[in-house]
């Protein structure tokens, strides 16, 4: 309840400061619309179905790309972390590719698979994959050897040890990377949609800019932030449920 109060207060203060800037500054409404103008634009894109269609397209691409990146990142991270020679071979290449912004791959992606949903999904995958992969692989190396020795004494196979001992032990670290990957993937989803699609929230921003509808642009940006906030909240709930399942509080 206290958290909700602080969240509400934070948003109200921001809106008041925004409106105060409108009152005290000499800004063109077309370039810096007021909160009421942005609210009216929000009602406009809600009423004509543009916003619902944009959110649906963006969430469709995001969920596919993000889920694949998380599953692939955890699976490959467990593999690389469990087999040290593979990690030593792969790590230099991963460290070289990781700093490259996902949107830098867009020309190659479009040339290889064309336009549409696929390029945005690949961009989301690249944005979310590396944080999860590296956190998982490095987390495996932090597991206490005592647990591994006990598992070996009980005759557990390597992969049974990975899924029953290692994965629960490092999940708190993986959970942190899920938040990072989500934020990165959601940011680059919008960037990807600005370049390679004709729908979605990113495309709505470009379309609003081209039509000089800054009120619609700002309302879309607020929606993007609100959805990102809600997605992070849901990941937090998922994290708590998994930790409770593993008996970690």
C-alpha positions as CSV (number, residue, x, y, z in Angstrom):
1,X,0.0,0.0,0.0
2,X,2.8,2.4,0.9
3,X,4.6,1.6,-2.4
4,X,1.4,2.4,-4.3
5,X,1.2,5.7,-2.5
6,X,4.7,6.7,-3.4
7,X,4.2,5.6,-7.0
8,X,1.0,7.7,-7.3
9,X,2.7,10.7,-5.7
10,X,5.7,10.4,-8.0
11,X,3.4,10.6,-11.1
12,X,1.3,13.4,-9.7
13,X,4.4,15.5,-8.9
14,X,5.7,14.9,-12.5
15,X,2.5,16.0,-14.0
16,X,2.4,19.1,-11.9
17,X,5.9,20.1,-12.8
18,X,5.1,19.5,-16.4
19,X,2.1,21.8,-16.2
20,X,4.1,24.4,-14.3
21,X,6.7,24.4,-17.1
22,X,3.8,25.0,-19.6
23,X,2.5,27.9,-17.5
24,X,5.8,29.6,-16.9
25,X,7.5,28.9,-20.3
26,X,6.8,30.4,-23.7
27,X,6.3,27.2,-25.6
28,X,4.4,26.4,-28.7
29,X,1.6,24.0,-27.9
30,X,2.4,22.0,-31.0
31,X,6.0,21.5,-29.8
32,X,5.4,21.1,-26.1
33,X,1.8,20.1,-25.4
34,X,0.2,20.2,-22.0
35,X,-0.8,17.2,-20.0
36,X,-4.4,17.8,-21.0
37,X,-3.5,17.9,-24.7
38,X,-1.6,14.7,-24.3
39,X,-4.6,13.1,-22.5
40,X,-6.8,14.2,-25.3
41,X,-4.4,12.7,-27.9
42,X,-4.4,9.5,-25.8
43,X,-8.2,9.4,-26.0
44,X,-8.0,9.9,-29.7
45,X,-5.7,7.0,-30.4
46,X,-7.7,4.8,-28.0
47,X,-11.0,5.7,-29.7
48,X,-9.8,5.0,-33.3
49,X,-8.2,1.6,-32.3
50,X,-4.7,2.8,-33.2
51,X,-3.3,2.3,-29.7
52,X,-4.8,-1.2,-29.2
53,X,-3.4,-2.4,-32.5
54,X,0.0,-0.9,-31.7
55,X,0.2,-2.5,-28.3
56,X,-0.9,-5.8,-29.6
57,X,1.7,-5.8,-32.4
58,X,4.5,-4.7,-30.0
59,X,3.6,-7.2,-27.3
60,X,3.4,-10.1,-29.8
61,X,6.9,-9.3,-31.1
62,X,8.3,-8.7,-27.6
63,X,7.0,-11.8,-25.9
64,X,8.3,-14.1,-28.7
65,X,11.7,-12.4,-28.8
66,X,12.1,-12.1,-25.0
67,X,11.0,-15.6,-24.1
68,X,13.3,-17.1,-26.7
69,X,16.2,-15.0,-25.5
70,X,15.6,-16.1,-21.9
71,X,15.3,-19.8,-22.6
72,X,18.3,-19.8,-25.0
73,X,20.3,-17.6,-22.6
74,X,19.7,-19.8,-19.6
75,X,20.2,-23.1,-21.5
76,X,23.4,-22.0,-23.2
77,X,24.7,-20.3,-20.0
78,X,24.3,-23.5,-18.1
79,X,26.1,-25.4,-20.8
80,X,29.0,-23.0,-21.0
81,X,29.2,-22.6,-17.3
82,X,29.2,-26.4,-16.8
83,X,31.9,-27.1,-19.4
84,X,34.8,-24.8,-18.7
85,X,36.6,-25.3,-21.9
86,X,33.5,-24.2,-23.9
87,X,33.2,-21.1,-21.8
88,X,36.9,-20.2,-22.4
89,X,36.5,-20.7,-26.1
90,X,33.2,-18.8,-26.4
91,X,33.8,-15.9,-24.0
92,X,36.1,-13.8,-26.2
93,X,33.6,-14.0,-29.1
94,X,30.7,-13.2,-26.8
95,X,32.5,-10.2,-25.3
96,X,33.3,-8.9,-28.8
97,X,29.7,-9.2,-30.1
98,X,27.9,-8.2,-26.9
99,X,28.7,-4.4,-27.0
100,X,27.4,-4.1,-30.6
101,X,24.0,-2.4,-30.4
102,X,21.3,-4.8,-31.7
103,X,19.9,-2.2,-34.1
104,X,23.4,-2.2,-35.8
105,X,22.5,-5.7,-37.1
106,X,19.2,-4.4,-38.7
107,X,20.6,-4.1,-42.3
108,X,21.9,-7.6,-42.2
109,X,18.7,-8.9,-40.6
110,X,16.5,-7.2,-43.2
111,X,18.7,-8.5,-46.1
112,X,18.6,-12.1,-44.8
113,X,14.9,-12.4,-43.6
114,X,13.1,-9.4,-45.1
115,X,10.8,-6.9,-43.4
116,X,7.9,-7.5,-41.1
117,X,7.8,-9.0,-37.6
118,X,10.9,-11.1,-37.8
119,X,13.5,-8.3,-37.8
120,X,12.0,-6.8,-34.6
121,X,11.9,-10.2,-32.9
122,X,15.5,-10.8,-33.8
123,X,16.5,-7.4,-32.4
124,X,14.6,-8.2,-29.2
125,X,16.3,-11.6,-28.9
126,X,19.8,-10.0,-29.3
127,X,19.0,-7.3,-26.7
128,X,17.8,-9.9,-24.1
129,X,20.1,-12.8,-24.8
130,X,23.5,-11.7,-23.7
131,X,22.7,-10.4,-20.2
132,X,21.0,-13.7,-19.4
133,X,23.7,-15.8,-21.0
134,X,26.6,-14.2,-19.3
135,X,24.9,-14.0,-15.9
136,X,24.0,-17.7,-16.0
137,X,27.4,-18.9,-17.2
138,X,29.2,-16.9,-14.6
139,X,26.7,-17.9,-11.9
140,X,27.5,-21.5,-12.4
141,X,31.1,-20.8,-11.4
142,X,30.0,-19.4,-8.1
143,X,28.2,-22.5,-6.9
144,X,29.7,-23.9,-3.7
145,X,31.8,-27.0,-4.5
146,X,30.3,-28.6,-1.4
147,X,26.9,-28.9,-3.1
148,X,28.5,-30.5,-6.2
149,X,30.4,-33.0,-4.1
150,X,27.3,-34.0,-2.2
151,X,25.5,-34.5,-5.5
152,X,28.4,-36.6,-6.8
153,X,28.3,-38.7,-3.6
154,X,24.6,-39.5,-4.3
155,X,25.4,-40.5,-7.8
156,X,23.6,-37.7,-9.6
157,X,24.4,-37.3,-13.2
158,X,26.0,-34.0,-14.5
159,X,22.8,-32.6,-16.0
160,X,20.6,-33.7,-13.1
161,X,23.0,-31.8,-10.9
162,X,22.8,-28.8,-13.1
163,X,19.0,-28.6,-13.0
164,X,18.4,-29.7,-9.4
165,X,21.4,-28.1,-7.7
166,X,23.1,-25.5,-9.9
167,X,20.0,-23.8,-11.4
168,X,18.2,-23.3,-8.0
169,X,21.4,-22.0,-6.5
170,X,22.0,-19.4,-9.2
171,X,18.4,-18.4,-9.9
172,X,18.6,-15.2,-7.7
173,X,21.4,-14.0,-10.1
174,X,19.5,-15.1,-13.2
175,X,16.4,-13.2,-11.9
176,X,18.4,-10.0,-11.8
177,X,19.5,-10.5,-15.4
178,X,15.8,-11.1,-16.4
179,X,15.0,-7.5,-15.3
180,X,18.0,-6.2,-17.2
181,X,17.2,-8.2,-20.3
182,X,13.5,-7.1,-20.2
183,X,14.5,-3.4,-20.0
184,X,17.0,-3.7,-22.8
185,X,14.7,-5.8,-25.0
186,X,11.7,-3.4,-24.5
187,X,13.9,-0.4,-25.5
188,X,15.2,-2.0,-28.6
189,X,11.8,-3.3,-29.6
190,X,10.8,0.3,-30.1
191,X,14.0,1.0,-32.0
192,X,13.4,-2.0,-34.2
193,X,9.8,-1.0,-35.0
194,X,11.0,2.5,-36.0
195,X,13.1,0.9,-38.8
196,X,11.6,-2.3,-40.0
197,X,7.8,-2.4,-39.4
198,X,4.6,-0.7,-40.4
199,X,2.9,-1.3,-37.0
200,X,3.5,-1.2,-33.3
201,X,4.4,1.5,-30.8
202,X,7.7,2.3,-32.3
203,X,6.1,2.9,-35.7
204,X,3.4,5.0,-34.0
205,X,6.2,7.3,-32.7
206,X,7.7,7.7,-36.2
207,X,4.3,8.3,-37.7
208,X,3.4,10.9,-35.1
209,X,6.7,12.7,-35.7
210,X,6.2,12.7,-39.5
211,X,2.7,14.2,-39.0
212,X,4.0,16.7,-36.4
213,X,1.6,15.3,-33.8
214,X,3.8,15.7,-30.7
215,X,0.8,15.2,-28.4
216,X,0.3,11.7,-29.9
217,X,4.1,11.1,-29.8
218,X,4.2,11.9,-26.0
219,X,1.1,9.9,-25.2
220,X,2.7,6.9,-27.0
221,X,5.9,7.4,-25.1
222,X,4.0,7.4,-21.8
223,X,2.2,4.1,-22.9
224,X,5.6,2.6,-23.7
225,X,7.0,3.5,-20.3
226,X,3.8,2.3,-18.5
227,X,3.9,-1.1,-20.3
228,X,7.6,-1.4,-19.5
229,X,6.8,-0.7,-15.8
230,X,4.1,-3.3,-15.7
231,X,6.3,-5.9,-17.5
232,X,9.0,-5.4,-14.9
233,X,6.5,-5.7,-12.1
234,X,5.3,-9.1,-13.6
235,X,8.8,-10.3,-13.9
236,X,9.3,-9.5,-10.2
237,X,6.2,-11.5,-9.3
238,X,7.5,-14.4,-11.4
239,X,10.8,-14.2,-9.6
240,X,9.2,-14.4,-6.2
241,X,7.1,-17.4,-7.2
242,X,10.2,-19.3,-8.5
243,X,12.2,-18.4,-5.4
244,X,9.4,-19.6,-3.2
245,X,9.3,-22.8,-5.2
246,X,13.0,-23.3,-4.5
247,X,12.5,-22.4,-0.9
248,X,14.6,-19.2,-1.2
249,X,13.1,-16.1,0.5
